[in-house]
Each structure stands twice: as C-alpha cells, then as structure tokens.
C-alpha cells in the first residue's frame, strides 16, 4: 500500500539533517580567531618582555646586595682589578684561585650570587662565534647573546681556565670558562691616589700607572666607596656585551660622541676608543637595566644612559644621536 511522505514522517521516519559547518562558516571562525590573535599577541609579547625585565632587575639587585656586603666586609675598599695572577705566583692551584676568585664574578659568587643570576633572560645563550676574528672583542656578546670566555687565548684569566665547559662556580677543579650578560664599571676598581689618575695592574697591587687614552673619559673614583659621590647615579653592574666598560667618551650635548653603528653591540664606532657601544644595546626595549653603586637597580632608557655618572668627572646629559633602528 502506498504511504505518503507526510505519513512516513508521522510514523517515525527521520528527515535528513545537515551535520558540521560549511566552508564559509569555518572561514569566518578562522578569521575571527586570527583577528583575536593579532590583537592579543602584541600584548602577550609585551607582558613576556616585562617579565624578563623584572627577572633582570632582580638579578642586578642581588648583585647590588652582594656588592654592598663586599664593601661592608672590606671596610669600604673598592675591589682590585684582577684579570690574571702575577708572575711571582708559580703554583698552578694558587694561580687559578687568584684569577678565578679575584675577578669580579668571583667576588659576587662569594656572596651567593649564583650562575643563573649572571645571565639576563634576554641574553642567556652565549655567543657561538669569536667576534675578535673580525676586529671585535674576543668572546664579546651581543644585545641578545651572552659574552663567553671560551674564545680567550690566554689562561688562567678571570673568565677562562680552559675551554672544556661553562663554569660559573668558584670551583676551579671543574676548569672551564665563564659566560655572562652583565658588565662592571671599571672606573670603580681600586685606585691608589685621590687625584684618581692611578690605575691598578693585574696583580692587584695599587701602583701609579700612565693615564688611560686621552680619547676616553676613563677615570678611577679612588680607593674607597667614600670617594664615590652620588652613588645612586654611578653604575656598578649592568646589561653589557662584555665583562666591563671602562673608557667611554663623555662629550657634551652639542658635541656628542659618534653613535654606535647599531644597538646590537655588534661593532664599535670608528676610532675604537669609546666603549659606549657595549652598553647602548636594545636589550629591554631600547633600554638596559643597571645596578648602581648604592645597591639600587632600575631600568634606564638608552638616551638616559649618559645621564648616569660613569666617572667622577662625568658630565651627564641625554644622548640624542642614537640609531633609530636597532
């Protein structure tokens, strides 16, 4: 007997129903997701960058606290400039200990600054090539790479015992080399005379030496922290592409030093007597983090790096001739 379609429907036969999405609907959903990602991704990236900056500042505050502890125990005496042991030390174990512990990395480690705190989260991976082969500093890092002692040719020195492995501990029996993302203001090394035209040779004994290159503004503060006036403005440790930063050309607002060719720390400006390219790096959004001689730490925009007091004779001003692009 013939049964109508309507009857079959009433008797329980199901009509065909559409399942899933059409291509147009899928494209609309994908488009909405893409727009949301485009809106949220920059915010997430900024949040991650801010978090890394916070970690960097935390590292530097720990370094600043260790610096204060060292000064308290040394009765205010500034640290000697130790790179290698003097020739009079012939015992290999003593020689290793002298350079490894005497270097400023070693001083901080004695006050419980651990290896992770010596690396900025924006520049944790050490440089993998020898910048010295192209006329740069041997083992120097970049804005996004840590410097490395692996490429040093001499040993033992403050950052290299041998090239076997990374060793940021005080244990010289592990041998190896150091890596780091920070530098030290070499003007804060111990200087013998109050006129601050004295240096400290590598053997750690304060002796009068010839002044530094007249092309730089390097000058030592003196033998004691009491000589460091306005310590909250004097950089001690900071984001840097090398282990220290000593000779920076000061200049004046109307006669500023030649700008570095980039903000990646990849090359020195013409002349080679200005170390400012080591710190004028785009590591934290055209800014670096600095721990000051009073133990405080803060993020400093690159134009204001020259507002800090790098030497006792420093004339502070804002740099206006830095590259627009990193």
Buried (B, 14 or more C-beta within 10 A) or exposed (E): EEEEEEEEEEEEEEEEEEEEEEEEEEEEEEEEEEEEEEEEEEEEEEEEBEEBBEBBBBBBBBBBBBBBBBBEEBEBEBBBBBBBBEEEBEEEEEBBBBBBBBBBBBBBBEBEBEBEBBBBBBBBEBBEEBBBEEEBBBBBBBBBBBBBBBBBEEBBBBBBBBBEEBBBBEEBEEBBBBBBBBBBBBBBBBBBEEEBBBBBBBBBEBEEEEEBBEEBBBBBBBBBBEBBEEBEBBBBBBBBBBBBBBBBBBBEEEEBBBBBEBBBBBBBBEEEBBBBBBBBBBBBBBBBBBBBBBBBBEBBBBBBBBBBBBBBEBEBBBBEEBBEEB
